[in-house]
Amino acid sequence: MTRPVTSAKLSPLASLIFFSRWLQLPLYLGLILAQCVYVFHFWVELIDLIGAAIGNEAALKHILDAVASGGVRPTKLTETTIMLVVLGLIDVVMISNLLIMVIIGGYETFVSRLGLDGHPDQPEWLSHVNASVLKVKLAMAIIGISSIHLLKTFINAANYESKVVLAQTGIHVVFLLSALAIAHCDQIMTRTAQAGSKH
């Protein structure tokens, strides 16, 4: 017969330190507000793209100004212009996904359990999330966002100086190497923990 697990009584100082994790709650609530801003921005850009496609002059001007990037401004809605706007929308979605991972994963890992076990909409990655897994997933999300930015630069390369393109490529390579290093360290730590549990 197993005894029920009882929590040990914490000292006042330990209770205060442990309770301080709730100071992170306003930060996660702030990220939720940032998510709302991204949703609003997404719909503004999408409505402008649809408006430009059906001939709305104000929407077309906004779209063309957005993709000019300080270089030669397009004069009409072209396939390249549409592609740049759509990549911008994908960029917003990927950053939004990153925010969700930080909000849900961070809260679950560092603040309090969400109690989503058995919930039909529980994210698959949340069932085994910890600080190490969260770091790897965030690194992969950042690489995805960097890839979208780099693709936008390559498509619109005529409006950028070569040193800007090279700098963005170099930064992307650094992100890739950093993610590989994080994943490798995580793999080493997992193997060490498994080896220790066997002894």
N, C-alpha and C positions, 0 to 999 in steps of 0.2 A: 504494500500500500504506500503510495507516494504522498508526502506531506505537501500541503499547499504552500506555494512560494509567498513569503512575506517580505515586504521591503524593510530594510534596516532603517532605524531612525537616524536622521542626519543631524549633525550639530548645526547650530544657528549659522555659523560661517559657511559651512558646506551647503546648507539650504539656500543661502543668499547667492553663492557662486553658481549653484545649479539653476536657480530661478533666473539668473541673469541671461540665460539663453533666450528668454522671451523678449529681450531688447531687440532681437533680430526681426521680430514680427512687423514693426513699422517699415523695415526695409523691404520685406516681401510684399507688404501692402502697397508700397511705393512702386515696386516692379509691376504689380497688377495695374496700377494707374498708367505706367509707361506702356503696358500692353494695350490698354484702351487707346492711347495716342497712336500707336502703330496701326490698330484696326481702323481708326478714323482716317489716317494718312493713306492707308491701302485703298479705302473706298473713294477718297477724293481723287487719287491717281487713276483708279479704274473708271470712274465716271467721266473724267477728263478724256481718257483714251477712247471710250465709247462715243463721247460727244465729238471728238476730233474725227472719228471714223465716219460719223454721219453728217459732218460738215459744219459743226459749231465752231465759229471763228475764235471765240475766246478760249475754248478748250484746246483748239489746235495751237494757239499762241503759247499757252501754258506748257503743252507737251514739247513743242519745239524748243522753247527756252530751257526746259528741264534737261534735254539731251544735248544741248549745245556744249556744255562743259568748258566754257571759256574759249572754244575754238570756232570753227566755221559753223554758223547756225544753219540747220536745214531749212528749206523753203516750203516743203510739203511733207505730208505723212507718207513715208516710204516703209518698205519691209524692214530695213535696218532700224529706223526710228521706232517702229512697233516692237521689234525685238528688244531694243534697249529699254523701252518702257516695261515690257513684260518681265525682263530680267530684274528690273528694279522692284517689281511686284513680288517676284520670287525671293528676292533679297529680303524684303519686308517679312515674308512668310517664314523664312529660315531664321531670321533674328527673333521673330515671335516664338518659334519652336524652341530656340535657345532660352528665351525668357521663361517658357513653361518648364523646361528642365531645371532651371535654376530655382524657380519658385517652388515647384512641387518637390523636386529632389532635395533641395537645400532645406526646406521646412521639415521634410520627413527625416532627414539625416541629422540636422543640427538643433531642431526645436522640439518637435513632438510628432508622434505617430498620427497618421491621418485615418487609420482604421479602415483601409480600403480592401483588406483581404476578402476575397470572394465577391467583390463588386464586379459586375460585368464590364464596366468601363475602366477598370484599373489598367494603367499603362503596363505593358509587358516588362519594360525595363525597371519599373519601380519595385517589382517583387524581390529583386536582389540588389537594390541600390545601396551603396555605401560611399564614403568620401572618395575612395580610389576609383570606383566605377564611374562616379559622377565626373571626376576630373577627365577621364578618358572620353566620355560622351561629350563633354563640353569642348574638349580639344577637337574632336571630330566635327562638331557643329561649327566651330570657328573656321576650320579648314573649308567646309562647305560654303560658308559666307564669303571667305576670301576667294574661293574659286569663282563665285558669281561676280564679284568685283573685278577680278582679273579678266574674265570673259567679256564683261562690259567694256573694259579698257581695250582689249584686243579688237573687238568689233568696231569700236570707235577710235582706233589707233591714230587715224589721221588728225584728230584733234588734240593729241597728246605729244609732248616732247619725248624723244627716245629715252632720256634719263628717267622720266616718270614711269614709263613702261618697264624699264629694267629694275627700278626701285620696287615697284609693285610685285614683279616676278620674284625678286630676291626676298621680299617679306613673306610671300606665299611659301617659298621654299623653306624659310625659317620656321613657319607654322607647321609645315609637314614634318620637319626634323624634330621639332619640339613634341609633336603628337606621337611620333615613333618612339622618342625617348621616354615619354610618360607611359606609353603602352608597354614598353620593354621593362621599365622599373616595376610596373604593376604585375607583370608576368613573373618577375623574379621574386617579388614579395609573396605572390600566391603560391609559388613553388616552395618557398621557404616555410610558409605557414603550413602547407600540406605535409612537408617533410617533418616538421616539428610535432604535428598532431599524430604521426605514425609512431613516434618514439615514446 
